[in-house]
Structure formats: structure tokens, C-alpha cells
Amino acid sequence: MRRKAFLMAWLGSLAFSATAFAFSPPGHTRILRFPQGKAGAVSLTFDDGTENQFKLALPVLHGLGLPATFFIITGEVQGSLNHQRFVGRPFAEILKESAEHPTSEANFFERASALWSCGYQGMGDISLQIGGAYEAGKKDEAMRLADETLKKIREQTLKPEPGQEQGVKQATGTLTWDQLRRDAAYGFEMASHSVSHPYLCVMDDANLEYELNKSRQEILAELGPKHTFSVECPFGIEDKRAVGKALELYELARNRMPDTEVLDILRSEDSDPALATGKEYVRWQRGPHSDTAPGLMQEWVDKTAAQDKTWLVLVFHGVEGIGWQPKPIAELTRYFEYIKARRKKLWVATFQDVGKYIRERLHTKVSSQIHKDSIEIRLDCPLDPALYSLGLSLKTALPKSWKKVRIAQAGAVQVVPAVDNEVMYTAFPGSGPVTLTEVTP
């Protein structure tokens, strides 16, 4: 009798489909684009690990219950074993060679890497000019700047930095690994921003590997594998070689998301995410500067809430006078409160958690089977469960008679009310089948 009632309910709902605009038969299951059916996602990210990010901004976020991601220059953390340095031949050899052989494509990466860490005055700014020119496609200008700088060093126009051991720069920041461990325990993500924040696009292979891998190793040793998921190559570079190397070592880069169903809109682009078509997701990066109006920043949030597939990635740097393009903490506090007030429509999560959810959803296949008294759902996902273990939000169509549902997976049980002949719940790929049964009075 119970099976007959189940089938009759199914047939009744099939008859209903003739008049309903959108009908799904019992057992039909879909994975929601964002958890709990939220309209969009927001990730708050901070670059460089400057003092006031942790002293002022993080406590505000913690008090509001908002997660965030901090991209850390690991060589600037007190207690780090790996600092800014050049991996390669003695700089004196390169300098002598430069007097006879101009900089060319064959030696440019080695020379740019050596200049970044050679320990001469003003080399930070000069190296950024070289990297910026190269990233902008002005390779001849970048090589010219390298030649001019090497000549100034040979002629002793540029002097060594006083008190600095040539070739290795020690940490000068106030951040400690103990502090990062404490903050990570609150649910904040700590991620890599390289060892010393160079333009990675002009590093040779050995120094590119050093900057990315040694940063990862330091984070792994101090904070554990959870915090080795994400990376941001400094300056938001798009260079395929450098970002490609980063994605060999880390699962997710803020620079570029290679997933075919994700459209990236970078901070330098003015594209409107509302006009993006043909992709399942739009990852929309916005970077508030000191003079960015609060109203514009709020518009970014509102536009994300008005769409159905936008992931807003906010990129902050300086806070209260410390760091690049600093924002006053009072203004940031109001903005964080504005975001929190819209959590009914927006999923606010760390950078890695949103990236994980998107990938799990895009790679998971859903199948369902109707049994005598139950519906069985299977989630098959090829991703490594050690890395991708977030729960997915599912909606399953039910027989019309079901008003409350017992949902069981791997020993965990939820009891959820049906809404409009559907039930929304959380399930985990790789944790076995999900069984739905009617809860009767």
C-alpha cells in the first residue's frame, strides 16, 4: 500500500506538470550554484600581511563573524627560514659579464632575478620598474632598465644597502607565526603571496621556484596543509609562465582561474558581470583604493546580490595609513557591516572555500534512484577528497505527499521540511549515498 501511495503521488505530480511552469519528477536533484541557494558569493582578501590588517581589520571581521583570506609575504614573517635572496651564480660574475654582453632575452630573467636581491640601494623600486615594464609587454624597455642599473652598479653610482648582508634580506615585519596560527584558528585563511613579493614574471626558473615553493613549504610547516591551497602572485600578474608555475604548486590562484566554466574579470578590467554570458560563474575582482568612494564599493556588493552567478573577490591592501593604498579602519568597518547585513543573499566565505565549492559543483555528477519507501542520491566527484571536502547544497524534488524528510549520509542525519515539493539540504561527495525518507506523524 505504501508503494502504491508513493506511485500515485508521483503520477499526481506528473499530471500537475501540465500546468506548472517548472516541474521536476520525484528524485530529480540539482546542486545549487552557491550554498543555501544564495544569489552570489563574496570573498574578502588582504595582500601583503601588513601590521594594521591584523591589528585593526581582523578583529573587526572576527567580531562580525566574517571570514577573510590574508595573502602573506612569508619572508617578512618573524621566524621564517626563507628570505629574499638570489638563487644562482655569484652576483659579481653576472655584474662582470654585463660589461661585455648587453642584456638579451637569453640572460634577462637571470639578471632581473639577481638585481631584485643584490642588496644595492634603490633596487626595490628599480626592480619593480623592470617587472612592470615586462608585464606591460615592454620587453625592450625592461632590458634597457636592467642594463642601465647594472652599469650604475659597476660604476658605483649605486651603493650597497648599509647593514644588509648582500644577497639575503632578513625579515623586517612585525608579524609572527604564532600570531598567524592564532588567527587561523579563528577560521581565517592564510595564503601565499611569495617569499619576498617580486615581479615573478621576470624571475628565472630557479628563483621562481624558490619564491613560490619556499613560501608554500614555510606555510605548510607553520600552519598546516589547509593554508597551502591558495596563492596570489604579487601585482596580480597574468604571465602564463609564472602563474602556471604557481598553479603547479597551489590549487587556486587569485591571478587566474583556469576552470573553463569560470569567467575572470580582473581588477584592471571594467567589464560588467551582469553582461557576462555563457559561463556558469563570473569571478569579479575589485580592488578598493584610498580614494575609492564607499558608494561604489557598496554598488559592487549590491550588483553581486542582484545576479545569480557572481563571485565578488575584494582585494584590500593598506589599513589606517600602513600599506599600499590604505583605507581608514572606520570606513572599512562600515563596509564590512554593509556586507554582513546582506548575508541572506550573499555567501561570505574565504577565497579557498568559494573556489572549492565551485569546483566540487562543476565536477560532481548527481544520480538518483527511487526505492519503495525512499529516494537514494549519489554524488560522484573525481576531485581529491583530501583537498575538496566542502558540503554541497542540493535540492531534490519530492512526492507531493511528503511534508518532512529525513536525510541520512554516512551516519549523519538531518530532518528538513519540504517546501514546494522540494527539500534543500547539505551533502558531501565521496561520503556514500544520501538516503531521503518521509517523516510521518
Salt bridges, closest charged atoms under 4 A:
ASP47 OD2 - HIS193 NE2 3.89
ASP47 OD2 - ARG254 NH2 2.69
ASP47 OD2 - HIS317 NE2 3.40
ASP48 OD1 - HIS193 NE2 3.15
ASP48 OD1 - HIS197 NE2 3.25
GLU93 OE1 - ARG89 NH1 3.82
GLU97 OE1 - ARG89 NH2 3.29
GLU97 OE1 - ARG111 NH2 3.98
GLU110 OE1 - ARG89 NH2 2.97
ASP147 OD1 - ARG111 NH1 3.84
GLU148 OE2 - ARG144 NH1 2.72
ASP178 OD1 - ARG181 NH2 2.45
ASP183 OD1 - ARG182 NH2 3.12
ASP205 OD1 - ARG241 NH1 2.90
GLU209 OE1 - LYS245 NZ 2.75
GLU222 OE1 - ARG181 NH1 2.64
GLU232 OE2 - ARG254 NH2 3.11
GLU232 OE2 - ARG267 NH2 3.70
GLU248 OE1 - LYS245 NZ 3.46
ASP259 OD2 - ARG359 NE 2.87
ASP264 OD1 - ARG283 NE 2.59
ASP272 OD2 - LYS303 NZ 3.37
GLU280 OE1 - ARG33 NH2 3.27
GLU280 OE1 - ARG361 NH1 2.84
ASP302 OD1 - ARG342 NE 3.54
ASP308 OD2 - ARG33 NH1 3.97
GLU331 OE2 - LYS327 NZ 2.62
ASP373 OD1 - ARG2 NE 3.19
GLU376 OE1 - HIS371 NE2 3.94
GLU376 OE2 - ARG378 NE 3.28
GLU422 OE2 - ARG30 NH1 2.69
GLU422 OE1 - LYS395 NZ 3.98
GLU438 OE1 - ARG2 NH2 3.77
